[in-house]
């Protein structure tokens, strides 16, 4: 008995790195409960939505076709599916543990206020006919701003990475709103390009933010392996 007491505790075996996919899920955070892998999938869907809508826009400029109509509906489903998926992951990530909750209400209120302001300015002052592009770009930016806050709080993005992602989304939002405001002021090819640019910008922006998140997953894996 004395020998057992003197022997002391044996050192715990080193824990192996959980692997990249586990880290992308957020380690203890399930994939459908705010996991980083879910965020990455949503960003891929946003990219595909922007690409398919851009192709549709080019095809419908040539002339109406069943392919163009199909791509239009596919792009809309992808875009709103990505937004709904992102919001679901964000809401699941609001509880941070230890009684702490991530505050996102001011982000949502600010973007809704922006939607109303732009609608009032373009419809009331400029006489622009309301179209769904305004709703899409604001829903997209709201989902992204919330997702960036979640990624920062969860440690999936550094402060610098979150600032870069916020700048990318803000630039995409500014381009989208500007194109929406002036679209009907153009004619011919200028109007065509004005309608094409926003969705291409969204696709590029989502690819860039997704790359930041993916890089974060690799960085987390390297840190765990080194530890």
C-alpha positions as CSV (number, residue, x, y, z in Angstrom):
1,X,0.0,0.0,0.0
2,X,2.9,2.4,0.9
3,X,4.6,1.5,-2.4
4,X,1.4,2.4,-4.3
5,X,1.1,5.7,-2.4
6,X,4.7,6.6,-3.1
7,X,4.4,5.8,-6.7
8,X,2.2,8.9,-7.3
9,X,0.0,9.5,-10.3
10,X,1.1,8.4,-13.7
11,X,1.2,11.1,-16.4
12,X,-1.9,11.2,-18.5
13,X,-1.2,10.1,-22.1
14,X,-0.9,12.9,-24.6
15,X,-4.1,13.5,-26.5
16,X,-3.8,13.1,-30.2
17,X,-4.9,16.0,-32.5
18,X,-8.6,15.5,-33.3
19,X,-7.9,16.1,-37.0
20,X,-8.9,18.9,-39.3
21,X,-12.5,17.9,-39.8
22,X,-13.1,17.7,-36.1
23,X,-11.5,21.1,-35.6
24,X,-13.6,22.5,-38.5
25,X,-16.7,21.3,-36.6
26,X,-15.5,23.3,-33.6
27,X,-14.2,20.3,-31.6
28,X,-17.0,20.1,-29.0
29,X,-19.5,22.0,-31.2
30,X,-21.5,19.6,-33.4
31,X,-21.6,20.4,-37.1
32,X,-25.2,21.5,-37.1
33,X,-24.8,23.4,-33.8
34,X,-22.7,26.3,-35.1
35,X,-19.8,24.3,-36.5
36,X,-17.2,25.9,-38.7
37,X,-17.7,23.2,-41.3
38,X,-21.3,24.2,-41.6
39,X,-20.2,27.8,-42.1
40,X,-17.9,26.8,-44.9
41,X,-20.7,24.8,-46.6
42,X,-23.0,27.9,-46.4
43,X,-20.3,30.0,-48.0
44,X,-19.9,27.5,-50.8
45,X,-23.6,27.7,-51.4
46,X,-23.4,31.5,-51.5
47,X,-20.6,31.3,-54.1
48,X,-22.6,28.9,-56.2
49,X,-25.6,31.2,-56.0
50,X,-23.6,34.2,-57.3
51,X,-22.1,32.2,-60.1
52,X,-25.3,30.6,-61.3
53,X,-27.2,33.9,-61.2
54,X,-24.4,35.6,-63.2
55,X,-24.6,32.8,-65.8
56,X,-28.4,33.2,-65.9
57,X,-28.0,37.0,-66.3
58,X,-25.7,36.5,-69.3
59,X,-28.0,33.8,-70.9
60,X,-31.2,35.9,-70.5
61,X,-29.5,38.8,-72.2
62,X,-29.0,36.6,-75.2
63,X,-32.7,35.5,-75.2
64,X,-35.2,33.7,-73.0
65,X,-34.5,30.0,-72.7
66,X,-35.4,27.1,-70.3
67,X,-31.8,26.9,-69.2
68,X,-31.8,30.5,-68.1
69,X,-35.1,30.1,-66.2
70,X,-33.8,27.0,-64.5
71,X,-30.5,28.7,-63.5
72,X,-32.5,31.6,-62.1
73,X,-34.5,29.4,-59.7
74,X,-31.4,27.4,-58.8
75,X,-29.5,30.5,-57.9
76,X,-32.4,31.8,-55.7
77,X,-32.8,28.5,-53.9
78,X,-29.0,28.3,-53.3
79,X,-28.9,31.9,-52.0
80,X,-31.8,31.7,-49.6
81,X,-30.7,28.1,-48.6
82,X,-27.3,29.5,-47.7
83,X,-28.8,32.4,-45.8
84,X,-31.2,30.2,-43.9
85,X,-28.4,27.7,-43.1
86,X,-26.2,30.5,-41.9
87,X,-28.8,32.0,-39.7
88,X,-29.6,28.6,-38.2
89,X,-25.9,28.0,-37.4
90,X,-25.7,31.5,-36.0
91,X,-28.7,31.1,-33.7
92,X,-27.4,27.7,-32.5
93,X,-24.1,29.5,-31.6
94,X,-25.6,32.3,-29.6
95,X,-25.1,30.4,-26.3
96,X,-21.4,30.6,-25.6
97,X,-21.4,28.6,-22.4
98,X,-21.0,29.6,-18.8
99,X,-24.2,31.6,-19.0
100,X,-22.8,33.9,-21.7
101,X,-24.7,34.7,-24.9
102,X,-23.5,36.4,-28.1
103,X,-25.4,39.6,-28.7
104,X,-26.4,40.0,-32.3
105,X,-29.6,42.0,-32.1
106,X,-27.9,45.3,-33.0
107,X,-26.4,43.8,-36.2
108,X,-29.8,42.6,-37.3
109,X,-31.5,45.9,-36.4
110,X,-28.9,48.0,-38.2
111,X,-29.2,46.0,-41.4
112,X,-33.0,46.1,-41.3
113,X,-32.8,49.9,-40.8
114,X,-30.4,50.0,-43.8
115,X,-33.0,48.1,-45.9
116,X,-35.8,50.5,-45.0
117,X,-33.6,53.5,-45.6
118,X,-32.4,52.4,-49.0
119,X,-36.0,51.4,-50.0
120,X,-37.3,54.8,-48.9
121,X,-34.5,56.6,-50.7
122,X,-34.7,54.7,-54.0
123,X,-38.5,54.3,-54.2
124,X,-39.5,57.6,-52.7
125,X,-36.8,60.0,-53.8
126,X,-35.6,58.4,-57.0
127,X,-38.8,56.7,-58.0
128,X,-37.1,53.4,-58.5
129,X,-39.3,50.3,-58.8
130,X,-38.7,47.9,-55.9
131,X,-37.2,44.6,-56.8
132,X,-36.1,41.6,-54.7
133,X,-32.3,42.2,-55.2
134,X,-32.4,44.7,-52.4
135,X,-33.8,42.1,-50.0
136,X,-31.3,39.6,-51.1
137,X,-28.2,41.7,-50.6
138,X,-29.4,42.9,-47.2
139,X,-30.2,39.3,-46.0
140,X,-26.8,38.2,-47.3
141,X,-24.9,40.9,-45.5
142,X,-26.9,40.4,-42.3
143,X,-26.2,36.7,-42.3
144,X,-22.5,37.4,-43.0
145,X,-22.0,40.0,-40.3
146,X,-23.6,37.7,-37.7
147,X,-21.5,34.7,-38.9
148,X,-18.3,36.8,-38.6
149,X,-19.2,37.7,-35.0
150,X,-19.8,34.0,-34.2
151,X,-16.5,33.0,-35.9
152,X,-14.7,35.6,-33.8
153,X,-16.3,34.6,-30.5
154,X,-15.6,30.9,-31.2
155,X,-12.0,31.5,-32.1
156,X,-12.5,30.5,-35.7
157,X,-11.3,33.9,-36.9
158,X,-8.6,36.2,-35.3
159,X,-9.4,39.8,-34.8
160,X,-7.5,40.7,-37.9
161,X,-9.3,38.0,-39.9
162,X,-12.7,39.2,-38.6
163,X,-11.8,42.8,-39.6
164,X,-10.8,41.6,-43.1
165,X,-14.0,39.6,-43.5
166,X,-16.1,42.5,-42.3
167,X,-14.3,44.8,-44.8
168,X,-15.0,42.3,-47.7
169,X,-18.7,42.0,-46.8
170,X,-19.0,45.7,-46.4
171,X,-17.5,46.3,-49.8
172,X,-19.8,43.8,-51.4
173,X,-22.8,45.4,-49.7
174,X,-21.8,48.8,-50.9
175,X,-21.4,47.7,-54.5
176,X,-24.7,45.8,-54.3
177,X,-26.7,48.8,-53.0
178,X,-25.0,51.2,-55.4
179,X,-25.9,49.0,-58.4
180,X,-29.4,48.6,-57.1
181,X,-29.9,52.4,-56.7
182,X,-28.7,53.4,-60.2
183,X,-29.8,50.3,-62.2
184,X,-32.8,52.0,-63.9
185,X,-30.7,55.1,-64.7
186,X,-28.8,53.1,-67.3
187,X,-29.9,51.7,-70.6
188,X,-28.6,49.0,-72.9
189,X,-25.3,47.4,-72.1
190,X,-24.6,49.7,-69.1
191,X,-27.8,48.4,-67.5
192,X,-26.8,44.8,-68.3
193,X,-23.4,45.2,-66.6
194,X,-24.9,47.1,-63.6
195,X,-27.2,44.1,-63.0
196,X,-24.4,41.6,-63.5
197,X,-21.8,43.1,-61.1
198,X,-23.5,42.6,-57.7
199,X,-23.9,38.8,-57.9
200,X,-20.3,38.4,-59.2
201,X,-19.1,40.5,-56.3
202,X,-21.1,38.4,-53.8
203,X,-19.5,35.2,-55.2
204,X,-16.0,36.7,-55.0
205,X,-16.6,38.1,-51.5
206,X,-17.9,34.7,-50.2
207,X,-15.0,32.9,-51.7
208,X,-12.6,35.3,-49.9
209,X,-14.4,35.0,-46.5
210,X,-14.6,31.2,-47.0
211,X,-10.9,31.1,-47.6
212,X,-10.3,33.0,-44.4
213,X,-12.4,30.5,-42.5
214,X,-10.6,27.5,-44.1
215,X,-7.2,29.0,-43.3
216,X,-8.4,29.3,-39.7
217,X,-9.1,25.6,-39.7
218,X,-5.6,24.7,-40.9
219,X,-4.1,27.1,-38.4
220,X,-6.1,25.5,-35.6
221,X,-4.9,22.1,-36.6
222,X,-1.2,23.2,-36.7
223,X,-1.6,24.8,-33.2
224,X,-3.1,21.6,-31.8
225,X,-0.4,19.4,-33.4
226,X,2.3,21.6,-32.0
227,X,0.7,21.5,-28.5
